[in-house]
Amino acid sequence: LALKLVLAPLLVAQALRTRKRAPVLSEPAGPRQGRVGQGDRAELRLLIAGDSSAAGVGVAHQEQALAGHLSRSVHRHTARQVQWALHAQSGLTTRQVLALLRAATLSPADVAVVLSGVNDVIELVPTRRAVRQRVELADWLLGEGHALHVVFAPLPPVHRFPLLPEPLRRVMGNDARRHDAALARWAATRGDVSHIAIDMNLEPEAMAEDGFHPGEPVYCVYGEALAAHIATLPLPRG
């Protein structure tokens, strides 16, 4: 905290310059709901929610984004038809993701996969508050019958984002790791919520052209890891 206070003027200046020079990438084309595969058992209903990473910013089409990779991987791991729906928007904090979902018409899902957190770090949301907002989001999804289980994807390794200069990269990376560790500790206390670690060696070529958002290799790795975890959950098998 003391270091952040000392570096505050420089960090603010770097953040403003970075925002000005970063290319603005659109959310990808393609449907935001669909079905994948066939299966003899009941379909697995999947809700994907969150910020720009959930929305698939960094690739051209949803087939290349998280929704495409995750739905196909879940089908492969479970041998069940997957019905999926995506509710996500660039720039959202966790609190805003909940507001987006509250305003949407949601079908009941077996699993909700949530990607959020980077914008919490950008907006300087304190770690404890960020976890409380995830508690509120998960409890709303579960309590309203919108999901049987909520999976939180890990925050990405912000300290490896090519777009960010030092020391902004290091400071934001430390904040992101602190948020993610607190999220993992809380999720470990719940039976209806989980958080998984994904080992991602984030090379520049795996990123989108802006050096900040994921490229398709990242979405592929996240989709596979999340699907393998979902296949282990004690869900109704149909």
MDAnalysis code that builds the backbone (N, CA, C; Angstrom):
import MDAnalysis as mda
import numpy as np

u = mda.Universe.empty(714, n_residues=238, atom_resindex=np.repeat(np.arange(238), 3), trajectory=True)
u.add_TopologyAttr("name", ["N", "CA", "C"] * 238)
u.add_TopologyAttr("resid", np.arange(1, 239))
u.add_TopologyAttr("resname", ["LEU", "ALA", "LEU", "LYS", "LEU", "VAL", "LEU", "ALA", "PRO", "LEU", "LEU", "VAL", "ALA", "GLN", "ALA", "LEU", "ARG", "THR", "ARG", "LYS", "ARG", "ALA", "PRO", "VAL", "LEU", "SER", "GLU", "PRO", "ALA", "GLY", "PRO", "ARG", "GLN", "GLY", "ARG", "VAL", "GLY", "GLN", "GLY", "ASP", "ARG", "ALA", "GLU", "LEU", "ARG", "LEU", "LEU", "ILE", "ALA", "GLY", "ASP", "SER", "SER", "ALA", "ALA", "GLY", "VAL", "GLY", "VAL", "ALA", "HIS", "GLN", "GLU", "GLN", "ALA", "LEU", "ALA", "GLY", "HIS", "LEU", "SER", "ARG", "SER", "VAL", "HIS", "ARG", "HIS", "THR", "ALA", "ARG", "GLN", "VAL", "GLN", "TRP", "ALA", "LEU", "HIS", "ALA", "GLN", "SER", "GLY", "LEU", "THR", "THR", "ARG", "GLN", "VAL", "LEU", "ALA", "LEU", "LEU", "ARG", "ALA", "ALA", "THR", "LEU", "SER", "PRO", "ALA", "ASP", "VAL", "ALA", "VAL", "VAL", "LEU", "SER", "GLY", "VAL", "ASN", "ASP", "VAL", "ILE", "GLU", "LEU", "VAL", "PRO", "THR", "ARG", "ARG", "ALA", "VAL", "ARG", "GLN", "ARG", "VAL", "GLU", "LEU", "ALA", "ASP", "TRP", "LEU", "LEU", "GLY", "GLU", "GLY", "HIS", "ALA", "LEU", "HIS", "VAL", "VAL", "PHE", "ALA", "PRO", "LEU", "PRO", "PRO", "VAL", "HIS", "ARG", "PHE", "PRO", "LEU", "LEU", "PRO", "GLU", "PRO", "LEU", "ARG", "ARG", "VAL", "MET", "GLY", "ASN", "ASP", "ALA", "ARG", "ARG", "HIS", "ASP", "ALA", "ALA", "LEU", "ALA", "ARG", "TRP", "ALA", "ALA", "THR", "ARG", "GLY", "ASP", "VAL", "SER", "HIS", "ILE", "ALA", "ILE", "ASP", "MET", "ASN", "LEU", "GLU", "PRO", "GLU", "ALA", "MET", "ALA", "GLU", "ASP", "GLY", "PHE", "HIS", "PRO", "GLY", "GLU", "PRO", "VAL", "TYR", "CYS", "VAL", "TYR", "GLY", "GLU", "ALA", "LEU", "ALA", "ALA", "HIS", "ILE", "ALA", "THR", "LEU", "PRO", "LEU", "PRO", "ARG", "GLY"])
u.atoms.positions = np.array([
    [0.833, -1.205, 0.000],
    [0.000, 0.000, 0.000],
    [0.870, 1.258, 0.000],
    [1.926, 1.250, 0.823],
    [2.812, 2.403, 0.882],
    [3.463, 2.663, -0.473],
    [3.869, 1.568, -1.143],
    [4.488, 1.721, -2.462],
    [3.497, 2.313, -3.453],
    [2.246, 1.867, -3.398],
    [1.236, 2.380, -4.313],
    [1.005, 3.868, -4.089],
    [1.033, 4.301, -2.832],
    [0.843, 5.719, -2.535],
    [1.999, 6.549, -3.098],
    [3.212, 6.040, -2.929],
    [4.383, 6.754, -3.449],
    [4.338, 6.842, -4.969],
    [3.910, 5.744, -5.597],
    [3.905, 5.671, -7.055],
    [2.621, 6.217, -7.674],
    [1.664, 6.637, -6.874],
    [0.333, 7.002, -7.370],
    [0.364, 7.979, -8.550],
    [1.103, 9.083, -8.490],
    [1.101, 10.008, -9.646],
    [1.591, 9.342, -10.933],
    [2.645, 8.541, -10.822],
    [3.175, 7.857, -11.992],
    [2.176, 6.825, -12.510],
    [1.553, 6.075, -11.602],
    [0.597, 5.045, -12.010],
    [-0.600, 5.654, -12.728],
    [-1.101, 6.767, -12.215],
    [-2.232, 7.437, -12.863],
    [-1.839, 7.908, -14.257],
    [-0.660, 8.504, -14.368],
    [-0.190, 8.980, -15.673],
    [-0.030, 7.830, -16.654],
    [0.549, 6.719, -16.190],
    [0.724, 5.560, -17.065],
    [-0.618, 4.981, -17.490],
    [-1.559, 4.920, -16.565],
    [-2.880, 4.374, -16.879],
    [-3.575, 5.221, -17.938],
    [-3.489, 6.534, -17.810],
    [-4.124, 7.421, -18.786],
    [-3.476, 7.285, -20.161],
    [-2.146, 7.236, -20.195],
    [-1.454, 7.064, -21.480],
    [-1.789, 5.721, -22.116],
    [-1.872, 4.688, -21.289],
    [-2.167, 3.354, -21.805],
    [-3.558, 3.304, -22.419],
    [-4.520, 3.930, -21.755],
    [-5.884, 3.946, -22.293],
    [-5.949, 4.674, -23.623],
    [-5.176, 5.755, -23.756],
    [-5.207, 6.533, -24.992],
    [-4.608, 5.772, -26.168],
    [-3.552, 5.001, -25.913],
    [-2.871, 4.344, -27.035],
    [-3.395, 2.936, -27.329],
    [-4.216, 2.397, -26.435],
    [-4.722, 1.036, -26.638],
    [-5.806, 1.029, -27.711],
    [-5.717, 0.145, -28.705],
    [-6.797, 0.048, -29.690],
    [-8.080, -0.452, -29.036],
    [-9.194, 0.059, -29.498],
    [-10.493, -0.352, -28.958],
    [-11.009, -1.528, -29.778],
    [-11.132, -2.679, -29.138],
    [-11.566, -3.885, -29.830],
    [-13.054, -4.123, -29.580],
    [-13.737, -4.523, -30.626],
    [-15.170, -4.794, -30.521],
    [-15.419, -6.191, -29.961],
    [-16.606, -6.374, -29.425],
    [-17.017, -7.714, -29.028],
    [-17.268, -8.536, -30.296],
    [-16.967, -9.828, -30.263],
    [-17.029, -10.629, -31.490],
    [-18.448, -10.846, -31.998],
    [-18.512, -11.110, -33.282],
    [-19.781, -11.443, -33.913],
    [-20.195, -12.861, -33.522],
    [-21.442, -13.183, -33.855],
    [-21.917, -14.536, -33.613],
    [-23.007, -14.591, -32.564],
    [-23.785, -15.677, -32.566],
    [-24.888, -15.816, -31.607],
    [-24.383, -15.906, -30.172],
    [-25.234, -15.522, -29.249],
    [-24.895, -15.561, -27.824],
    [-25.677, -16.631, -27.080],
    [-26.195, -17.562, -27.820],
    [-26.791, -18.750, -27.233],
    [-26.824, -19.838, -28.296],
    [-26.909, -21.077, -27.841],
    [-26.948, -22.163, -28.810],
    [-26.870, -23.525, -28.150],
    [-26.783, -24.545, -28.976],
    [-26.640, -25.925, -28.516],
    [-25.465, -26.572, -29.224],
    [-24.781, -27.444, -28.515],
    [-23.618, -28.128, -29.068],
    [-23.776, -29.619, -28.841],
    [-23.612, -30.393, -29.922],
    [-23.534, -31.846, -29.794],
    [-24.861, -32.537, -29.594],
    [-24.755, -33.843, -29.412],
    [-25.891, -34.711, -29.120],
    [-25.556, -35.526, -27.883],
    [-26.553, -36.107, -27.275],
    [-26.315, -36.935, -26.096],
    [-27.557, -37.711, -25.723],
    [-27.355, -38.870, -25.103],
    [-28.486, -39.697, -24.698],
    [-29.106, -39.208, -23.391],
    [-28.317, -38.485, -22.591],
    [-28.810, -37.984, -21.317],
    [-29.335, -36.560, -21.467],
    [-29.899, -36.029, -20.393],
    [-30.426, -34.669, -20.426],
    [-29.304, -33.684, -20.760],
    [-29.676, -32.614, -21.452],
    [-28.673, -31.628, -21.819],
    [-28.128, -30.931, -20.576],
    [-26.911, -30.455, -20.710],
    [-26.282, -29.675, -19.643],
    [-26.463, -28.198, -19.991],
    [-27.067, -27.462, -19.085],
    [-27.393, -26.057, -19.325],
    [-26.289, -25.181, -18.731],
    [-25.727, -24.313, -19.578],
    [-24.542, -23.547, -19.210],
    [-24.809, -22.057, -19.399],
    [-24.551, -21.277, -18.343],
    [-24.623, -19.825, -18.404],
    [-23.205, -19.272, -18.299],
    [-22.844, -18.378, -19.212],
    [-21.530, -17.720, -19.191],
    [-21.779, -16.236, -18.985],
    [-21.146, -15.656, -17.969],
    [-21.415, -14.260, -17.637],
    [-20.120, -13.543, -17.289],
    [-20.113, -12.222, -17.492],
    [-18.936, -11.483, -17.067],
    [-18.608, -10.275, -17.917],
    [-17.309, -10.018, -18.009],
    [-16.788, -8.808, -18.638],
    [-16.338, -9.095, -20.070],
    [-15.351, -8.348, -20.551],
    [-14.914, -8.486, -21.939],
    [-14.353, -9.866, -22.249],
    [-13.714, -10.509, -21.262],
    [-13.174, -11.856, -21.508],
    [-14.298, -12.862, -21.692],
    [-15.358, -12.713, -20.930],
    [-16.523, -13.577, -21.131],
    [-17.175, -13.285, -22.475],
    [-17.212, -12.003, -22.844],
    [-17.833, -11.610, -24.109],
    [-17.016, -12.045, -25.318],
    [-15.716, -12.303, -25.123],
    [-14.886, -12.791, -26.213],
    [-14.083, -11.735, -26.939],
    [-13.924, -10.558, -26.320],
    [-13.134, -9.502, -26.967],
    [-11.716, -10.021, -27.229],
    [-11.233, -9.761, -28.426],
    [-9.904, -10.229, -28.820],
    [-9.929, -11.188, -29.988],
    [-11.121, -11.715, -30.309],
    [-11.269, -12.596, -31.466],
    [-12.430, -12.090, -32.314],
    [-12.583, -12.659, -33.507],
    [-13.562, -12.134, -34.459],
    [-14.950, -12.721, -34.280],
    [-15.034, -13.961, -33.763],
    [-16.332, -14.659, -33.714],
    [-16.438, -15.451, -32.425],
    [-17.669, -15.629, -31.950],
    [-17.887, -16.374, -30.712],
    [-17.391, -17.822, -30.797],
    [-17.289, -18.362, -31.983],
    [-16.737, -19.714, -32.120],
    [-15.288, -19.776, -31.642],
    [-14.567, -18.664, -31.764],
    [-13.163, -18.592, -31.342],
    [-13.021, -18.125, -29.889],
    [-14.101, -17.676, -29.307],
    [-14.084, -17.066, -27.984],
    [-14.334, -18.118, -26.900],
    [-14.440, -17.662, -25.665],
    [-14.654, -18.588, -24.563],
    [-15.924, -19.397, -24.746],
    [-17.015, -18.743, -25.144],
    [-18.294, -19.454, -25.272],
    [-18.170, -20.640, -26.219],
    [-17.522, -20.432, -27.358],
    [-17.366, -21.514, -28.320],
    [-16.493, -22.629, -27.801],
    [-15.324, -22.285, -27.284],
    [-14.401, -23.314, -26.789],
    [-14.970, -24.033, -25.565],
    [-15.592, -23.287, -24.665],
    [-16.115, -23.904, -23.446],
    [-17.269, -24.843, -23.740],
    [-18.218, -24.417, -24.551],
    [-19.373, -25.273, -24.840],
    [-18.953, -26.549, -25.557],
    [-18.020, -26.452, -26.491],
    [-17.557, -27.657, -27.188],
    [-16.782, -28.573, -26.248],
    [-15.970, -27.992, -25.384],
    [-15.184, -28.803, -24.451],
    [-16.068, -29.475, -23.420],
    [-17.096, -28.775, -22.928],
    [-18.024, -29.394, -21.971],
    [-18.723, -30.582, -22.617],
    [-19.149, -30.426, -23.856],
    [-19.772, -31.562, -24.559],
    [-18.803, -32.735, -24.672],
    [-17.566, -32.453, -25.005],
    [-16.575, -33.522, -25.158],
    [-16.296, -34.222, -23.823],
    [-16.238, -33.470, -22.739],
    [-15.923, -34.048, -21.433],
    [-17.109, -34.792, -20.815],
    [-18.331, -34.386, -21.126],
    [-19.504, -34.969, -20.460],
    [-20.333, -35.876, -21.351],
    [-20.105, -35.822, -22.668],
    [-20.904, -36.581, -23.634],
    [-22.389, -36.197, -23.539],
    [-22.651, -34.965, -23.122],
    [-24.019, -34.452, -23.053],
    [-24.167, -33.283, -24.021],
    [-25.351, -33.157, -24.582],
    [-25.630, -31.959, -25.361],
    [-25.550, -30.754, -24.429],
    [-24.979, -29.673, -24.922],
    [-24.799, -28.474, -24.106],
    [-25.666, -27.354, -24.660],
    [-26.520, -26.822, -23.806],
    [-27.291, -25.626, -24.136],
    [-26.622, -24.465, -23.412],
    [-26.160, -23.467, -24.151],
    [-25.409, -22.395, -23.533],
    [-26.003, -21.032, -23.855],
    [-25.771, -20.093, -22.932],
    [-26.198, -18.715, -23.133],
    [-25.119, -17.792, -22.556],
    [-24.871, -16.695, -23.251],
    [-23.835, -15.743, -22.869],
    [-24.462, -14.404, -22.520],
    [-24.125, -13.899, -21.327],
    [-24.550, -12.568, -20.898],
    [-23.299, -11.851, -20.380],
    [-22.729, -11.004, -21.206],
    [-21.462, -10.361, -20.856],
    [-21.317, -9.061, -21.618],
    [-20.474, -8.171, -21.071],
    [-20.255, -6.879, -21.707],
    [-18.899, -6.337, -21.301],
    [-18.223, -5.712, -22.236],
    [-16.906, -5.137, -21.965],
    [-16.982, -4.066, -20.880],
    [-15.944, -4.034, -20.035],
    [-15.798, -2.961, -19.071],
    [-16.523, -3.138, -17.761],
    [-17.205, -4.265, -17.567],
    [-18.016, -4.433, -16.368],
    [-17.187, -4.884, -15.167],
    [-17.465, -4.287, -14.019],
    [-16.971, -4.803, -12.750],
    [-17.892, -5.928, -12.301],
    [-17.522, -6.620, -11.226],
    [-18.372, -7.693, -10.718],
    [-19.747, -7.158, -10.338],
    [-19.794, -6.011, -9.692],
    [-21.073, -5.414, -9.310],
    [-21.926, -5.146, -10.546],
    [-21.319, -4.691, -11.624],
    [-22.058, -4.406, -12.846],
    [-22.478, -5.673, -13.581],
    [-21.707, -6.748, -13.434],
    [-22.121, -8.030, -14.004],
    [-23.424, -8.484, -13.356],
    [-23.523, -8.347, -12.047],
    [-24.763, -8.711, -11.355],
    [-25.922, -7.858, -11.851],
    [-25.702, -6.562, -12.023],
    [-26.758, -5.693, -12.536],
    [-27.190, -6.116, -13.940],
    [-26.234, -6.486, -14.779],
    [-26.550, -6.962, -16.126],
    [-27.424, -8.208, -16.072],
    [-27.081, -9.143, -15.192],
    [-27.842, -10.385, -15.084],
    [-29.237, -10.135, -14.516],
    [-29.327, -9.245, -13.538],
    [-30.639, -8.927, -12.958],
    [-31.589, -8.359, -14.010],
    [-31.028, -7.627, -14.973],
    [-31.856, -6.991, -15.997],
    [-32.168, -7.929, -17.163],
    [-31.530, -9.087, -17.189],
    [-31.693, -10.026, -18.312],
    [-32.794, -11.045, -18.012],
    [-33.253, -11.690, -19.065],
    [-34.165, -12.827, -18.932],
    [-33.316, -14.095, -19.004],
    [-33.160, -14.763, -17.873],
    [-32.272, -15.918, -17.790],
    [-33.076, -17.210, -17.733],
    [-32.611, -18.203, -18.466],
    [-33.156, -19.553, -18.340],
    [-32.377, -20.285, -17.252],
    [-33.007, -21.223, -16.548],
    [-32.272, -21.962, -15.512],
    [-31.077, -22.695, -16.107],
    [-29.965, -22.674, -15.381],
    [-28.737, -23.330, -15.832],
    [-28.271, -24.321, -14.771],
    [-27.560, -25.337, -15.212],
    [-26.896, -26.234, -14.273],
    [-25.648, -25.579, -13.706],
    [-24.890, -24.923, -14.565],
    [-23.638, -24.285, -14.164],
    [-23.582, -22.874, -14.721],
    [-23.221, -21.932, -13.865],
    [-22.910, -20.570, -14.304],
    [-21.409, -20.372, -14.192],
    [-20.779, -19.961, -15.270],
    [-19.351, -19.658, -15.286],
    [-19.202, -18.149, -15.349],
    [-18.503, -17.587, -14.372],
    [-18.366, -16.133, -14.263],
    [-16.913, -15.734, -14.464],
    [-16.686, -14.792, -15.378],
    [-15.367, -14.194, -15.566],
    [-15.484, -12.708, -15.261],
    [-14.874, -12.293, -14.183],
    [-14.835, -10.877, -13.833],
    [-13.646, -10.658, -12.912],
    [-13.300, -9.388, -12.725],
    [-12.240, -9.094, -11.776],
    [-11.203, -8.110, -12.276],
    [-10.857, -8.170, -13.557],
    [-9.840, -7.255, -14.064],
    [-10.321, -5.809, -13.931],
    [-11.597, -5.573, -14.219],
    [-12.117, -4.212, -14.092],
    [-12.265, -3.798, -12.635],
    [-12.445, -4.756, -11.729],
    [-12.392, -4.430, -10.301],
    [-11.012, -3.884, -9.942],
    [-9.979, -4.540, -10.473],
    [-8.606, -4.089, -10.223],
    [-8.386, -2.704, -10.823],
    [-8.840, -2.511, -12.058],
    [-8.670, -1.218, -12.719],
    [-9.382, -0.109, -11.946],
    [-10.573, -0.419, -11.429],
    [-11.360, 0.579, -10.709],
    [-10.980, 0.682, -9.234],
    [-9.899, -0.029, -8.833],
    [-9.376, 0.033, -7.468],
    [-10.387, -0.418, -6.423],
    [-11.209, -1.401, -6.774],
    [-12.134, -1.985, -5.801],
    [-11.311, -2.759, -4.768],
    [-11.469, -2.484, -3.484],
    [-10.711, -3.224, -2.470],
    [-11.015, -4.718, -2.523],
    [-10.039, -5.515, -2.131],
    [-10.175, -6.968, -2.230],
    [-11.400, -7.484, -1.480],
    [-11.587, -7.031, -0.244],
    [-12.721, -7.525, 0.541],
    [-14.047, -7.184, -0.117],
    [-14.139, -5.972, -0.653],
    [-15.387, -5.596, -1.315],
    [-15.602, -6.423, -2.570],
    [-14.535, -6.694, -3.318],
    [-14.654, -7.504, -4.529],
    [-15.166, -8.899, -4.200],
    [-14.683, -9.489, -3.100],
    [-15.165, -10.811, -2.698],
    [-16.624, -10.724, -2.264],
    [-16.992, -9.694, -1.506],
    [-18.391, -9.536, -1.085],
    [-19.315, -9.444, -2.294],
    [-18.863, -8.763, -3.326],
    [-19.692, -8.639, -4.525],
    [-19.830, -9.969, -5.257],
    [-18.803, -10.815, -5.180],
    [-18.924, -12.153, -5.749],
    [-19.862, -13.015, -4.919],
    [-19.826, -12.845, -3.609],
    [-20.775, -13.548, -2.743],
    [-22.198, -13.172, -3.133],
    [-22.437, -11.879, -3.309],
    [-23.772, -11.410, -3.687],
    [-24.188, -11.970, -5.042],
    [-23.256, -11.986, -5.996],
    [-23.553, -12.504, -7.332],
    [-23.884, -13.986, -7.277],
    [-23.052, -14.768, -6.598],
    [-23.288, -16.208, -6.515],
    [-24.586, -16.510, -5.775],
    [-24.814, -15.835, -4.653],
    [-26.018, -16.098, -3.868],
    [-27.278, -15.739, -4.649],
    [-27.196, -14.690, -5.473],
    [-28.359, -14.330, -6.289],
    [-28.622, -15.395, -7.361],
    [-27.586, -15.822, -8.053],
    [-27.758, -16.846, -9.085],
    [-28.334, -18.131, -8.495],
    [-27.794, -18.547, -7.350],
    [-28.229, -19.800, -6.732],
    [-29.609, -19.645, -6.094],
    [-29.813, -18.540, -5.400],
    [-31.077, -18.339, -4.697],
    [-32.257, -18.135, -5.607],
    [-32.028, -17.545, -6.777],
    [-33.111, -17.308, -7.733],
    [-33.326, -18.490, -8.677],
    [-32.560, -19.557, -8.493],
    [-32.727, -20.735, -9.337],
    [-32.133, -20.600, -10.722],
    [-31.211, -19.648, -10.895],
    [-30.592, -19.461, -12.207],
    [-29.411, -20.397, -12.429],
    [-28.925, -21.054, -11.383],
    [-27.807, -21.997, -11.505],
    [-27.815, -22.926, -10.301],
    [-27.310, -24.146, -10.523],
    [-27.118, -25.098, -9.430],
    [-25.724, -24.985, -8.838],
    [-24.792, -24.476, -9.637],
    [-23.414, -24.318, -9.186],
    [-22.808, -23.136, -9.934],
    [-21.981, -22.368, -9.240],
    [-21.318, -21.205, -9.843],
    [-19.810, -21.440, -9.838],
    [-19.203, -21.316, -11.005],
    [-17.757, -21.464, -11.146],
    [-17.162, -20.098, -11.484],
    [-16.212, -19.648, -10.665],
    [-15.501, -18.413, -10.948],
    [-14.166, -18.751, -11.606],
    [-13.967, -18.229, -12.796],
    [-12.664, -18.390, -13.449],
    [-11.643, -17.518, -12.724],
    [-10.380, -17.894, -12.752],
    [-9.361, -17.083, -12.089],
    [-9.113, -15.779, -12.825],
    [-8.654, -14.785, -12.085],
    [-8.193, -13.576, -12.749],
    [-6.968, -13.922, -13.583],
    [-6.825, -13.299, -14.730],
    [-5.669, -13.599, -15.581],
    [-4.383, -13.040, -14.969],
    [-3.227, -13.491, -15.460],
    [-1.939, -12.976, -14.966],
    [-1.667, -11.576, -15.513],
    [-2.262, -10.591, -14.869],
    [-2.150, -9.208, -15.335],
    [-0.692, -8.754, -15.391],
    [0.145, -9.317, -14.528],
    [1.557, -8.934, -14.511],
    [2.298, -9.351, -15.782],
    [1.606, -10.085, -16.675],
    [2.214, -10.483, -17.944],
    [1.562, -9.799, -19.147],
    [0.656, -8.854, -18.928],
    [-0.027, -8.188, -20.036],
    [0.971, -7.295, -20.786],
    [1.214, -7.549, -22.065],
    [2.208, -6.766, -22.808],
    [1.888, -5.276, -22.892],
    [0.611, -4.917, -22.889],
    [0.231, -3.519, -23.051],
    [0.703, -2.653, -21.892],
    [0.752, -3.211, -20.690],
    [0.972, -2.404, -19.494],
    [2.455, -2.132, -19.275],
    [2.838, -0.887, -19.048],
    [4.236, -0.550, -18.736],
    [4.527, -0.794, -17.252],
    [5.791, -0.889, -16.933],
    [6.198, -0.923, -15.525],
    [6.309, 0.514, -14.988],
    [5.935, 0.736, -13.719],
    [5.549, -0.243, -12.686],
    [4.057, -0.548, -12.646],
    [3.269, 0.037, -13.580],
    [1.823, -0.198, -13.570],
    [1.516, -1.680, -13.686],
    [2.262, -2.365, -14.539],
    [2.022, -3.805, -14.732],
    [2.231, -4.571, -13.433],
    [3.292, -4.269, -12.730],
    [3.584, -4.993, -11.492],
    [2.542, -4.706, -10.408],
    [2.165, -3.438, -10.281],
    [1.200, -3.062, -9.249],
    [-0.169, -3.688, -9.535],
    [-0.646, -3.592, -10.777],
    [-1.930, -4.192, -11.128],
    [-1.874, -5.708, -11.010],
    [-0.733, -6.287, -11.389],
    [-0.576, -7.733, -11.269],
    [-0.651, -8.195, -9.833],
    [-0.015, -7.462, -8.930],
    [-0.079, -7.823, -7.511],
    [-1.502, -7.712, -6.976],
    [-2.218, -6.662, -7.386],
    [-3.607, -6.508, -6.961],
    [-4.461, -7.663, -7.478],
    [-4.250, -8.037, -8.740],
    [-5.036, -9.130, -9.319],
    [-4.773, -10.448, -8.597],
    [-3.522, -10.724, -8.267],
    [-3.205, -11.961, -7.555],
    [-3.804, -11.952, -6.153],
    [-3.830, -10.793, -5.512],
    [-4.425, -10.692, -4.191],
    [-5.939, -10.929, -4.259],
    [-6.587, -10.345, -5.239],
    [-8.025, -10.571, -5.429],
    [-8.302, -12.052, -5.667],
    [-7.497, -12.664, -6.535],
    [-7.755, -14.054, -6.902],
    [-7.538, -14.998, -5.718],
    [-6.526, -14.734, -4.912],
    [-6.275, -15.572, -3.739],
    [-7.418, -15.479, -2.742],
    [-7.949, -14.275, -2.549],
    [-9.084, -14.104, -1.634],
    [-10.322, -14.798, -2.185],
    [-10.529, -14.716, -3.488],
    [-11.658, -15.400, -4.116],
    [-11.542, -16.910, -3.936],
    [-10.351, -17.454, -4.120],
    [-10.145, -18.897, -3.963],
    [-10.406, -19.342, -2.530],
    [-9.963, -18.550, -1.547],
    [-10.191, -18.906, -0.144],
    [-11.679, -18.931, 0.184],
    [-12.402, -17.936, -0.311],
    [-13.846, -17.918, -0.047],
    [-14.541, -19.086, -0.737],
    [-14.242, -19.324, -2.013],
    [-14.913, -20.403, -2.751],
    [-14.677, -21.761, -2.101],
    [-13.517, -21.937, -1.472],
    [-13.206, -23.223, -0.822],
    [-14.112, -23.499, 0.368],
    [-14.821, -22.478, 0.865],
    [-15.736, -22.674, 1.996],
    [-17.131, -23.060, 1.539],
    [-17.360, -23.088, 0.230],
    [-18.694, -23.329, -0.317],
    [-18.755, -24.647, -1.064],
    [-19.901, -25.296, -0.994],
    [-20.101, -26.503, -1.779],
    [-20.769, -26.226, -3.106],
    [-21.404, -25.066, -3.232],
    [-22.139, -24.714, -4.449],
    [-21.412, -23.674, -5.289],
    [-20.189, -23.350, -4.901],
    [-19.360, -22.391, -5.627],
    [-17.959, -22.969, -5.734],
    [-17.299, -22.735, -6.851],
    [-15.918, -23.179, -6.971],
    [-15.097, -22.164, -7.747],
    [-13.809, -22.255, -7.548],
    [-12.820, -21.413, -8.225],
    [-11.697, -22.350, -8.636],
    [-11.232, -22.220, -9.855],
    [-10.151, -23.097, -10.290],
    [-8.941, -22.263, -10.682],
    [-7.788, -22.850, -10.501],
    [-6.546, -22.226, -10.957],
    [-6.253, -22.721, -12.368],
    [-5.848, -21.829, -13.236],
    [-5.486, -22.178, -14.608],
    [-4.072, -21.674, -14.857],
    [-3.174, -22.599, -15.130],
    [-1.779, -22.233, -15.386],
    [-1.659, -21.766, -16.828],
    [-1.451, -20.477, -17.006],
    [-1.408, -19.902, -18.345],
    [-0.088, -19.170, -18.537],
    [0.771, -19.732, -19.374],
    [2.024, -19.066, -19.716],
    [1.727, -18.040, -20.802],
    [1.451, -16.829, -20.371],
    [0.867, -15.822, -21.247],
    [1.929, -15.155, -22.126],
    [2.229, -15.784, -23.231],
    [3.152, -15.210, -24.197],
    [2.430, -14.142, -25.030],
    [3.156, -13.143, -25.528],
    [2.508, -12.074, -26.302],
    [1.694, -12.596, -27.481],
    [2.157, -13.664, -28.120],
    [1.431, -14.176, -29.286],
    [0.104, -14.838, -28.925],
    [-0.106, -15.117, -27.633],
    [-1.381, -15.688, -27.198],
    [-2.430, -14.624, -26.939],
    [-1.998, -13.359, -26.968],
    [-2.885, -12.249, -26.647],
    [-3.489, -11.639, -27.911],
    [-4.519, -10.824, -27.708],
    [-5.097, -10.064, -28.806],
    [-4.133, -8.964, -29.233],
    [-4.464, -8.293, -30.307],
    [-3.569, -7.277, -30.864],
    [-3.361, -6.098, -29.931],
    [-4.271, -5.881, -28.973],
    [-4.103, -4.753, -28.061],
    [-3.160, -5.061, -26.903],
    [-2.714, -6.310, -26.769],
    [-1.807, -6.665, -25.695],
    [-2.450, -6.697, -24.327],
    [-3.763, -6.672, -24.288],
    [-4.494, -6.646, -23.020],
    [-5.551, -7.746, -22.935],
    [-6.268, -7.961, -24.019],
    [-7.324, -8.972, -24.028],
    [-6.786, -10.322, -24.518],
    [-7.489, -11.395, -24.201],
    [-7.038, -12.722, -24.640],
    [-7.125, -12.882, -26.148],
    [-6.257, -13.719, -26.672],
    [-6.401, -14.206, -28.025],
    [-7.023, -15.594, -27.981],
    [-7.246, -16.197, -29.140],
    [-7.897, -17.507, -29.155],
    [-7.132, -18.572, -28.366],
    [-5.772, -18.603, -28.364],
    [-5.089, -19.614, -27.550],
    [-5.466, -19.553, -26.067],
    [-5.672, -18.351, -25.553],
    [-6.060, -18.207, -24.148],
    [-7.479, -18.730, -23.936],
    [-8.387, -18.361, -24.823],
    [-9.762, -18.842, -24.698],
    [-9.825, -20.366, -24.786],
    [-8.981, -20.948, -25.614],
    [-8.943, -22.407, -25.748],
    [-8.496, -23.054, -24.437],
    [-7.426, -22.538, -23.838],
    [-6.921, -23.087, -22.577],
    [-7.950, -22.930, -21.459],
    [-8.559, -21.746, -21.357],
    [-9.559, -21.520, -20.315],
    [-10.783, -22.417, -20.529],
    [-11.220, -22.537, -21.773],
    [-12.382, -23.382, -22.050],
    [-12.151, -24.831, -21.672],
    [-10.977, -25.344, -21.995],
    [-10.652, -26.735, -21.675],
    [-10.554, -26.947, -20.169],
    [-9.885, -26.043, -19.470],
    [-9.727, -26.194, -18.023],
    [-11.063, -26.087, -17.298],
    [-11.883, -25.132, -17.686],
    [-13.194, -24.975, -17.052],
    [-14.086, -26.181, -17.339],
    [-14.035, -26.691, -18.563],
    [-14.854, -27.848, -18.919],
    [-14.442, -29.090, -18.132],
    [-13.146, -29.306, -17.978],
    [-12.675, -30.452, -17.200],
    [-13.160, -30.354, -15.755],
    [-13.182, -29.145, -15.215],
    [-13.684, -28.955, -13.848],
    [-15.192, -29.199, -13.788],
    [-15.934, -28.656, -14.735],
    [-17.386, -28.827, -14.749],
    [-17.764, -30.308, -14.815],
    [-16.985, -31.097, -15.535],
    [-17.266, -32.531, -15.665],
    [-17.148, -33.265, -14.335],
    [-16.465, -32.681, -13.351],
    [-16.297, -33.323, -12.045],
    [-17.374, -32.911, -11.050],
    [-18.201, -31.931, -11.394],
    [-19.185, -31.435, -10.444],
    [-20.335, -32.428, -10.269],
    [-20.893, -32.526, -9.053],
    [-22.009, -33.455, -8.798],
    [-23.328, -32.881, -9.287],
    [-23.482, -32.791, -10.595],
    [-24.686, -32.236, -11.189],
    [-25.668, -33.356, -11.520],
    [-26.963, -33.031, -11.657],
    [-27.920, -34.035, -12.136],
    [-27.474, -34.568, -13.493],
    [-27.497, -35.876, -13.641],
    [-26.961, -36.497, -14.864],
    [-28.021, -36.791, -15.914],
    [-29.280, -36.676, -15.536],
    [-30.317, -36.895, -16.507],
    [-30.563, -38.363, -16.803],
])
